[in-house]
């Protein structure tokens, strides 16, 4: 039975120095730099996690899946030097890369879906202009001409107004996600789950193990047979309301959570079986 491992990156597999320090009680001594920009180190994994990921990638296709743009993804030199995936998903599912090159078939199909399923971006952004204010929206950007994001002052954000806008956007084929200090406005067709399903079909893979920490990872986790989540993210914060999603949370928070979830992928058959037995007991 063939498996594929698809994983979110930031705060799931790789961690900025700030994330390492804020999410864990201690900074590990065995941090290994995996991303840099010019001479600045940006993201890290423990050496144990790197070794485990190498082992996973030797056993099955490994697909990095990220909300980052393609250019931001390409800064992670680990995936160019040591572990070189044949497939990667960037821009929250908007781009599928095959050996570093854009998959034209995926892009063409996505463009058609965007035209058919979502309100045109200028119209949605016009609605958002009525809501945003410089008191709480600090900076705006667009990712690969696919979705939009804002850096915000979370404490000053008008929660009820944003929630109301999110409901309007959903009726127009868009999702609005507040994650940390960012708001994402994403067409429904641009999602990680559909992109990984496409890769799964291209490879003829039977089963998927997936990992992620945020609400933008939920579409990815829902297509997976093994759904791994570090508890320090937004999915962990909503653990009670997501009880029916069959998510498997690591016991460890912070950068070392990557070690635990990678070990679970290596032990996938036993983990899946034990989870099924547990579910059977719970249903009786």
C-alpha positions, 0 to 999 in steps of 0.5 A, a space after each residue: 500500500 503506497 503512501 505520500 507525506 504532505 506537510 505544511 512547513 512554517 510552525 509544523 516542520 520548520 520554525 523561525 527563531 522567534 517561533 522556536 523561542 516562543 513555542 517551547 520551554 527551551 531552545 534546543 541545542 541541536 538546531 539546524 538552519 534550513 532557510 536563509 535570505 542572503 546572510 540572515 538565518 530564517 528557519 530551523 529544524 532540529 537535527 533529529 527532525 531533519 534525519 527523520 524527514 530524510 528517512 520519511 522521504 526515502 520511504 515515500 514521496 514527500 510533498 511540502 505544502 505551504 501558503 508561502 509564495 514560490 519565491 519564499 518557498 525557494 529560500 528553504 535550501 534544505 529542499 534544494 540540497 539535502 531533501 529534494 521533493 519531486 512535487 511541492 505545493 505553494 501559494 496555499 495550493 495555487 501553485 503545483 511545482 514539478 521538479 521546481 517547474 510550474 505544473 501548467 495543467 494544474 494552473 489552467 484548471 485552477 484558472 477555470 475554477 476561479 472564473 466559475 466559482 468565485 467573485 472577481 477579486 477586484 469586487 471582493 477587495 472593494 468590499 474589504 476596502 469599506 472595512 479596513 482602516 489604517 488603525 488596524 491594517 498595517 500592510 497589504 499584499 498579494 501572493 502570486 496573483 492568487 490571494 490577498 493578505 494583510 498584516 494587522 494589529 490583532 487587538 485593534 481588529 473589529 472582530 464582529 465586522 470581520 466575522 460579518 465580512 467573512 460570511 459575505 465572502 463565503 457566499 461569494 466563493 472566498 474564505 477569510 482566515 485570521 491567523 496570528 497577525 495576518 488576515 488571508 482572503 483566499 478564493 475557495 478553489 485555492 486550497 491545499 487539499 485539492 492541490 495535494 489530491 491532484 499530486 496524489 492522482 499524478 503519482 497514483 498514491 493510495 494513502 496520504 499522511 498529512 501534517 499542519 497547524 493552522 486553519 488553512 491546513 484543514 483542507 489538507 488534513 481532511 483528505 488524509 488517512 493520517 492527520 497530524 497536528 502540533 498542538 501549539 497552532 490554531 487547530 490546537 486552540 480549536 481542539 474541542 470544536 474540531 473533535 470530529 475531524 479525527 486529528 491526531 495531536 502530538 504530545 510535544 509543542 514547539 520545534 520538537 513537535 516535528 520530530 514526533 509527527 515525523 516518527 508517527 509517519 514512519 510508524 504510520 500503519 501502527 498509528 492508523 490501526 491504533 487510532 481505528 481501534 480507539 474509534 471503535 471503542 469510543 463508538 460502543 
